[in-house]
Amino acid sequence: MPKKILAKGYTTGTCAQAATKAAMQMLFTGEKVEKISVELPQGEHLQLDIVDIRMEYKEDESLPEEVTCAVKKNSGDDPDITNGVLVYSKVKKNTLEVPEEGQCEKQFCEAKASNRKKRAGQKKYDRIHIDGGTGIGRVTKPGLNQPVGEAAINRVPRQMIRKEVEEACEEVGYTGGIDVVISIPEGVRLAKETFNPRLGIEGGLSVLGTTGIVNPMSEQALIDTIEVEMKVCLAEKYRYLIIAPGNYGLDFLKEQYSIEENDVVKCSNYIGQTIDMAMEQGCKGVLLAGHIGKLIKVAGGIMNTHSRWADCRMDLFATAALRAGIDGKKARAFLDCVTTDDALKKCSEEERKKIMEQLMIRMEEYLNYRTKGEMEIGVVTFSNVYGILGKTDKAEELIYAFVKERS
């Protein structure tokens, strides 16, 4: 019986992008837009339906003063709690005068709603203001994708939204300001089922996505897909594999070692099961490469790294700090960090090195325990901020064997 091909979906970021593009068109034309095509960060195009359109007019005005519309989130075969929610974008012309060059923005901010005041003192006025409304979380702790006080709309979705606003303004020659407010009414309720409150994102969901596409994560089907990928990589009688949880690892391997994505097995959260399958396929050696935020869990023996099973990153980081001889008060402070990058930022270079040495020792121990000594295994981990953070003893040897086998 053929295996089911899992349907892809699209992210909340893509929904926000499409709703914004449609709303901008309606703002400038006054004509309803019920379908819209958007270009995603990697060049893919999607056509999405626009729903719940609302246009508000001033008296005697032919064009709307404000437009709100939504896109219904489709997660494909991914078991995502946001599947089916409506992601809204409200756009409005900002008619306040733009401050002259060099003028402090403080007066401008004070004239706006209170949530704009935090932008006071910026050197350059940004005529496009993107914010979160109902159901979008607000960042309350440092170390996340956005600064404290900002709406939890991540960097790439912000770029996607901004692109649509800029292109719409350029097309009609509009040079004034635009306010964009993204909202997910169901987000207040759904956020309670996520780790957002624990991470310091209060009041709603995050608007996420780096590619705009949701790849399916149905557990058994995904494990089957990993196995198929592995068999393809081993079809030429290769005996060494490199596995990576996701896109960060793939990008790192290409940049650091010129290893192409098609030569890497993407294991998602299923590190342990992927290692088991590699042993079953007779692999001689496997290198695991990934971001510290994911792989730090392996240092605790956690082989399924999805947050619903375990999120002890800061506990493991603090423990490694104590093992490295870091002061107990400072080690305890790591427990209040929300990301590994945030914790690493609080360390000196020497402290980072010592902590990572301890974490790599633990990763190696647990991975060797998993393989029972029947297969060589190594790890290389990195941070987008600090680059390569650590390698186990056999990491370089395994990379060399992998490259040599394919040369």
C-alpha positions in Angstrom: 0.0 0.0 0.0 1.6 3.4 -1.0 2.4 5.8 1.8 0.3 8.9 2.1 1.9 12.1 0.9 1.4 14.6 3.7 -0.1 17.9 2.7 1.9 21.1 3.5 0.3 24.1 5.1 1.2 27.7 5.5 2.3 29.7 8.6 0.6 32.4 10.6 3.3 34.7 9.1 2.0 33.9 5.6 -1.6 34.5 6.6 -0.6 37.9 8.0 1.3 38.7 4.8 -1.6 37.8 2.6 -4.2 39.6 4.7 -2.0 42.7 4.7 -1.5 42.7 0.9 -5.2 42.3 0.3 -6.1 45.0 2.9 -3.6 47.4 1.3 -5.1 46.9 -2.2 -8.5 47.6 -0.8 -7.3 50.7 1.1 -6.1 52.3 -2.1 -8.8 51.1 -4.5 -11.9 50.6 -2.4 -12.6 47.4 -4.3 -13.1 44.1 -2.5 -10.2 41.6 -2.9 -11.4 38.0 -2.2 -8.3 36.2 -3.5 -4.6 37.2 -3.2 -1.3 35.8 -4.5 1.8 36.2 -2.3 5.4 35.4 -2.8 7.1 33.6 0.1 10.7 34.1 1.3 12.1 31.2 -0.8 10.3 32.3 -4.0 7.3 30.0 -3.8 3.9 31.6 -4.7 0.5 30.9 -2.9 -3.0 32.1 -3.7 -5.1 32.4 -0.6 -8.8 33.3 0.0 -9.6 36.6 1.8 -12.5 36.5 4.3 -14.4 38.8 6.7 -13.6 42.0 4.8 -14.5 45.2 6.5 -14.0 48.7 5.0 -14.6 51.8 7.1 -15.2 55.2 5.4 -15.2 58.8 6.5 -18.2 60.8 5.5 -18.0 62.0 1.9 -14.8 59.9 1.2 -14.7 57.6 -1.8 -11.9 55.4 -0.5 -11.9 53.6 2.9 -10.1 55.1 5.9 -9.4 51.7 7.3 -9.5 48.1 6.0 -9.6 44.8 8.0 -9.6 41.3 6.5 -8.5 37.8 7.4 -6.9 34.6 6.0 -7.9 31.2 7.5 -4.8 29.3 8.6 -4.2 25.9 7.0 -1.6 23.7 8.7 -2.0 20.9 6.2 -1.4 17.5 7.9 0.6 19.2 10.7 -1.1 18.7 14.1 -0.9 22.5 14.8 -3.3 24.1 17.3 -3.6 27.2 15.0 -5.1 25.2 12.2 -8.3 26.9 11.1 -7.9 30.1 13.0 -8.5 33.5 11.3 -5.4 35.8 11.1 -6.5 39.4 10.6 -4.7 42.4 9.3 -6.0 45.9 9.8 -4.4 48.7 7.8 -4.9 52.4 8.1 -3.2 55.5 6.7 -1.2 57.5 9.3 -2.0 61.1 8.6 0.3 62.6 11.2 3.2 64.7 9.9 6.5 63.0 9.5 9.1 64.7 11.7 11.9 66.6 9.9 15.3 65.0 9.6 17.1 65.0 13.0 13.9 65.8 15.0 13.3 63.5 17.9 10.3 61.3 17.5 9.1 61.9 21.0 6.4 64.4 20.1 5.2 62.1 17.4 4.9 59.2 19.7 3.1 61.2 22.4 0.5 62.1 19.8 -0.2 58.5 19.1 -1.7 55.7 21.3 0.2 54.7 24.4 1.7 51.6 22.8 3.6 53.9 20.4 5.3 55.8 23.2 8.0 53.1 23.6 9.3 54.1 20.2 10.2 57.6 21.4 13.7 58.8 20.8 14.4 56.7 17.7 16.7 58.5 15.3 14.7 57.8 12.2 11.0 57.8 11.8 9.6 54.6 10.4 6.5 55.4 8.4 5.3 51.7 8.5 4.3 50.6 12.0 3.5 46.9 12.5 1.9 45.9 15.8 -0.1 43.2 17.4 -3.8 43.4 18.4 -6.1 40.9 20.0 -4.6 37.4 20.4 -1.0 38.4 19.6 1.4 37.9 22.5 3.6 40.7 23.9 7.2 40.0 24.7 8.0 40.5 28.4 11.4 38.9 28.7 14.7 39.5 26.9 16.3 37.0 24.7 13.4 36.3 22.3 13.0 37.1 18.6 11.7 40.6 19.4 12.6 43.2 22.0 10.7 43.5 25.3 7.5 45.3 24.8 7.1 44.5 21.2 4.3 42.3 19.7 5.4 38.7 19.2 5.6 39.0 15.4 8.9 37.4 14.5 11.5 39.0 12.2 10.7 37.1 8.9 6.9 37.6 9.1 7.6 41.3 9.8 9.7 41.5 6.7 6.9 39.7 4.7 4.3 42.2 6.0 6.5 45.2 5.4 7.3 44.1 1.8 3.6 44.1 0.9 3.0 47.5 2.4 6.0 49.0 0.7 5.1 47.6 -2.7 1.4 48.7 -2.4 2.5 52.3 -1.4 5.1 52.4 -4.2 2.5 51.3 -6.8 0.2 54.3 -6.1 2.9 56.8 -5.1 1.7 57.1 -1.5 4.5 58.4 0.7 2.6 58.8 4.0 2.6 56.5 7.0 0.8 53.1 7.4 -0.3 51.4 10.6 -0.7 47.7 10.4 -2.2 45.7 13.3 -2.2 41.9 13.1 -4.6 40.0 15.3 -5.8 36.4 16.0 -9.0 36.5 18.1 -8.6 32.9 19.1 -5.0 33.5 20.2 -5.8 34.5 23.7 -7.4 31.1 24.4 -5.0 29.0 22.3 -1.9 30.6 23.9 -2.7 28.8 27.1 -1.9 25.5 25.4 1.6 26.7 24.3 4.8 27.5 26.1 4.4 31.2 25.3 3.5 32.2 28.9 6.5 30.3 30.2 8.8 31.9 27.7 7.7 35.4 28.6 5.2 36.0 25.8 1.9 37.1 27.4 -1.6 37.6 26.1 -1.6 35.5 22.9 0.2 33.6 20.2 3.4 34.4 18.2 3.3 35.1 14.5 5.9 32.7 13.2 7.6 31.2 10.1 10.9 31.5 8.3 9.9 29.9 4.9 6.1 30.7 5.0 5.3 27.0 4.6 4.3 24.5 7.3 5.9 21.1 6.6 3.8 18.2 7.9 4.7 16.8 11.3 2.4 13.8 11.7 4.5 11.6 13.8 4.5 8.2 12.2 4.3 9.5 8.7 7.2 11.8 9.4 9.3 9.0 10.9 8.5 7.0 7.7 9.7 9.9 5.6 12.9 10.1 7.6 13.5 6.5 6.9 12.9 7.0 3.2 15.3 9.9 3.1 17.9 7.8 4.9 17.6 4.9 2.5 18.0 7.4 -0.4 21.2 8.7 1.2 22.5 5.2 1.7 21.4 3.9 -1.7 25.0 4.3 -3.1 26.3 2.0 -0.4 27.4 4.9 1.7 28.0 4.1 5.3 28.2 7.5 6.9 25.3 9.9 7.5 24.8 13.4 8.7 21.5 14.2 10.4 20.1 17.6 11.4 16.8 18.6 13.1 15.8 21.4 10.8 16.6 24.3 8.5 19.1 26.0 10.9 21.3 22.8 10.9 21.0 22.5 7.1 22.1 26.1 6.6 25.0 25.7 9.0 26.3 22.5 7.3 26.2 24.2 3.9 27.9 27.4 5.1 30.5 25.7 7.3 31.3 22.5 5.4 29.7 23.0 1.9 27.4 20.0 2.6 24.3 20.2 0.5 20.8 19.8 1.9 20.1 16.7 -0.3 22.9 14.8 1.4 21.6 15.4 4.9 18.8 13.5 6.7 16.4 15.9 8.3 15.3 14.2 11.6 13.0 16.9 13.1 12.6 16.2 16.8 13.1 12.4 16.4 16.8 12.2 17.1 16.6 8.9 19.0 14.4 7.1 16.4 16.6 8.4 13.6 19.7 7.0 15.3 17.9 3.7 15.8 17.0 3.5 12.1 20.6 4.4 11.1 21.8 1.4 13.1 19.1 -0.8 11.5 20.4 0.3 8.0 23.9 -0.7 8.9 25.4 2.7 9.1 29.0 2.9 10.3 28.8 6.4 11.6 26.4 9.3 12.2 27.1 12.9 12.9 24.3 15.0 14.5 24.5 18.8 13.7 22.1 21.3 15.1 21.4 24.5 17.0 22.2 24.5 20.7 18.6 25.4 21.6 17.5 22.0 20.2 20.5 19.8 20.9 21.1 20.9 24.5 18.2 18.5 25.4 20.3 15.6 24.2 22.7 16.4 27.1 19.8 15.3 29.4 19.2 12.1 27.5 16.1 13.5 25.8 15.9 12.0 22.3 12.6 13.5 21.2 13.2 17.2 21.5 9.7 18.5 20.9 8.7 21.0 23.6 5.6 19.0 24.5 7.8 16.2 25.8 10.4 18.2 27.6 11.7 21.7 28.0 14.6 21.6 30.4 17.1 23.7 28.4 17.9 26.1 31.2 18.1 23.4 33.8 20.7 21.6 31.7 22.6 24.8 31.0 22.6 25.7 34.7 23.8 22.2 35.7 26.6 22.3 33.1 27.6 25.7 34.5 27.9 24.2 38.0 29.9 21.3 36.6 32.2 23.8 34.9 32.9 25.6 38.2 30.7 28.7 37.5 29.6 30.6 40.6 26.4 29.2 42.0 24.6 32.5 42.0 25.3 33.0 38.3 24.4 29.4 37.5 21.0 30.0 39.2 20.5 33.1 37.1 20.6 31.0 33.9 17.3 29.4 35.0 15.5 32.6 34.4 16.7 32.9 30.8 14.2 32.1 28.1 16.6 30.9 25.3 20.0 29.4 25.1 21.3 32.4 23.2 20.1 34.6 26.0 22.0 32.4 28.5 25.1 32.3 26.3 25.0 36.1 26.1 25.3 36.3 29.9 28.6 34.3 29.8 32.1 35.4 29.2 33.9 33.7 26.3 35.8 31.5 28.8 32.6 30.6 30.6 30.9 29.6 27.4 33.8 27.4 26.5 33.7 25.6 29.8 29.9 25.2 29.9 29.9 23.8 26.3 32.6 21.3 27.2 30.4 19.9 29.9 27.4 19.8 27.6 29.3 18.1 24.8 30.5 15.4 27.3 26.9 14.7 28.3 25.6 14.6 24.7 28.3 12.1 23.8 27.6 9.9 26.8 23.8 9.7 26.0 24.3 9.1 22.3 26.8 6.4 22.9 24.4 4.8 25.3 21.7 4.9 22.6 24.0 3.2 20.1 25.3 0.7 22.6 28.7 1.1 21.1 27.6 -0.5 17.8 28.0 2.7 15.7 30.3 5.7 15.7 28.4 8.9 16.6 29.3 12.5 17.1 27.8 15.9 17.5 28.6 19.5 16.4 26.4 22.3 17.8 26.3 26.0 17.1 24.5 29.2 17.7 23.4 31.8 15.1 25.1 34.4 17.3 28.3 32.7 18.4 29.0 30.2 15.6 30.3 26.7 16.4 30.0 26.1 20.2 31.2 22.6 20.6 32.2 19.3 19.0 32.4 15.8 20.4 35.6 13.8 20.0 34.6 12.0 16.8 32.8 14.9 15.1 35.6 16.0 12.7 36.5 12.5 12.0 32.9 11.7 11.0 32.6 14.8 8.8 35.9 13.8 7.0 34.6 10.2 6.5 31.3 11.5 5.2 32.9 13.9 2.7 35.5 11.5 1.6 32.9 8.8 0.9 31.0 11.1 -1.4 34.0 12.6 -3.2 
